[in-house]
Amino acid sequence: MSLATRNTELSSTVVQVLPPMTARLAAAGCENPRLDAELLLAHVLETGRSGLYADSRRVLTVDEGEALETLLARRERREPLAYILGEWGFRRLTLEVDPRVLVPRPETEVVVGRALAAIAPLTEPCVLDVGTGSGAIALAIADEHEGARVTALDSSAAALEVALANAARTGCELEFLCADLFDGLPAGPWDLIVSNPPYVLPDEIGALEPEVRDWEPRVALVGVGATEAIARAAFDVLREGGVLVLEVAYDDAARVTSFLRGLGYRDLVVTRDLAGRERVVECTRP
Ligand SMILES: C[S@@+](CC[C@H](N)C(=O)[O-])C[C@H]1O[C@@H](n2cnc3c(N)ncnc32)[C@H](O)[C@@H]1O
């Protein structure tokens, strides 16, 4: 007997399956159970969220019910929605994501906004993204600044495979570099160096949500001294007047700002994310 036949809750109409799905995801501790339920159902039915409501009396087939049950069970185990859907929106792009890479976050869209503002006056800026992961920052910059020549660096060969697939998928051209940021940064001169480095401290990881703690790559999250190493190395390879843009932990902007000032950077700017937290620090190499 198929799962869907046994589980009548997930083999009825669109409007009928959403409440029990939502209840199961809420019981599992998911933060936005209704939204997750809608996105999973829309994924199985190959439509959008609005499509669900346009055809809300549609009866799910047995195959659809089974597929839905599989995805729902994955989400109940707190696997990130982005990994289950296999793709995630970032600025104007839809990127492939899987457990090889961090899921791109809304605050990182703010990082890209600041980076684009820094290179806006330049026709062909040379840009380095340190710790590119899915390629989110590098690709969004290449997508939104026509002349930008962007290099994407990561120490994870697995992450670079995803970034490469995303470059092919989006049609954005990048240079890729598999390297360890603690070995220094590639010779510039760079007009812009941008990074969302790993900044979770080893003793903080246990307190994070299961989606992050149990599923996202540890190398993308935990990092001691990565921000400082990037800042030191960037000073040597940025051109004069070149800009460094860094994402920082929600409570770390003041400390990072003072560290950057101590290295000799000037024109320090802190930008808040959409939740009002100080998440982006930028500065200029004199
Ligand atoms: C927080 S994730 C950022 C991913 C992506 N830039 C984003 O914002 O979604 C940090 C990235 O840095 C990479 N990384 C960690 N340690 C590194 C190191 N020592 N050298 C180079 N890359 C490193 C990880 O593999 C991961 O892709």
The ligand as an SDF file (V2000), in Angstrom:
LIG
                    3D

 27 29  0  0  0  0  0  0  0  0999 V2000
   29.4060   31.9530    5.7340 C   0  0  0  0  0  0  0  0  0  0  0  0
   29.8220   31.0150    4.2910 S   0  0  0  0  0  0  0  0  0  0  0  0
   29.4640   32.2270    3.0340 C   0  0  0  0  0  0  0  0  0  0  0  0
   28.9860   31.6290    1.7380 C   0  0  0  0  0  0  0  0  0  0  0  0
   28.4580   32.6680    0.7430 C   0  0  0  0  0  0  0  0  0  0  0  0
   29.4610   33.6780    0.4730 N   0  0  0  0  0  0  0  0  0  0  0  0
   27.2010   33.3400    1.2880 C   0  0  0  0  0  0  0  0  0  0  0  0
   27.3080   34.4780    1.7720 O   0  0  0  0  0  0  0  0  0  0  0  0
   26.1160   32.7310    1.2280 O   0  0  0  0  0  0  0  0  0  0  0  0
   31.5870   31.0110    4.3820 C   0  0  0  0  0  0  0  0  0  0  0  0
   32.3080   30.3350    3.2390 C   0  0  0  0  0  0  0  0  0  0  0  0
   33.7250   30.4320    3.5200 O   0  0  0  0  0  0  0  0  0  0  0  0
   34.3570   29.2220    3.1600 C   0  0  0  0  0  0  0  0  0  0  0  0
   35.5670   29.0900    3.9890 N   0  0  0  0  0  0  0  0  0  0  0  0
   35.6380   28.6970    5.2830 C   0  0  0  0  0  0  0  0  0  0  0  0
   36.8960   28.6860    5.7080 N   0  0  0  0  0  0  0  0  0  0  0  0
   37.6530   29.0910    4.6550 C   0  0  0  0  0  0  0  0  0  0  0  0
   39.0560   29.2910    4.4620 C   0  0  0  0  0  0  0  0  0  0  0  0
   39.9130   29.0530    5.4540 N   0  0  0  0  0  0  0  0  0  0  0  0
   39.4860   29.7020    3.2610 N   0  0  0  0  0  0  0  0  0  0  0  0
   38.6170   29.9480    2.2490 C   0  0  0  0  0  0  0  0  0  0  0  0
   37.2750   29.7640    2.3780 N   0  0  0  0  0  0  0  0  0  0  0  0
   36.7910   29.3530    3.5640 C   0  0  0  0  0  0  0  0  0  0  0  0
   33.3240   28.1400    3.4130 C   0  0  0  0  0  0  0  0  0  0  0  0
   33.5980   26.9880    2.6530 O   0  0  0  0  0  0  0  0  0  0  0  0
   32.0310   28.8530    3.0350 C   0  0  0  0  0  0  0  0  0  0  0  0
   31.6900   28.6120    1.7020 O   0  0  0  0  0  0  0  0  0  0  0  0
  1  2  1  0
  2  3  1  0
  2 10  1  0
  3  4  1  0
  4  5  1  0
  5  6  1  0
  5  7  1  0
  7  8  2  0
  7  9  1  0
 10 11  1  0
 11 12  1  0
 11 26  1  0
 12 13  1  0
 13 14  1  0
 13 24  1  0
 14 15  1  0
 14 23  1  0
 15 16  2  0
 16 17  1  0
 17 18  1  0
 17 23  2  0
 18 19  1  0
 18 20  2  0
 20 21  1  0
 21 22  2  0
 22 23  1  0
 24 25  1  0
 24 26  1  0
 26 27  1  0
M  CHG  2   2   1   9  -1
M  END
$$$$
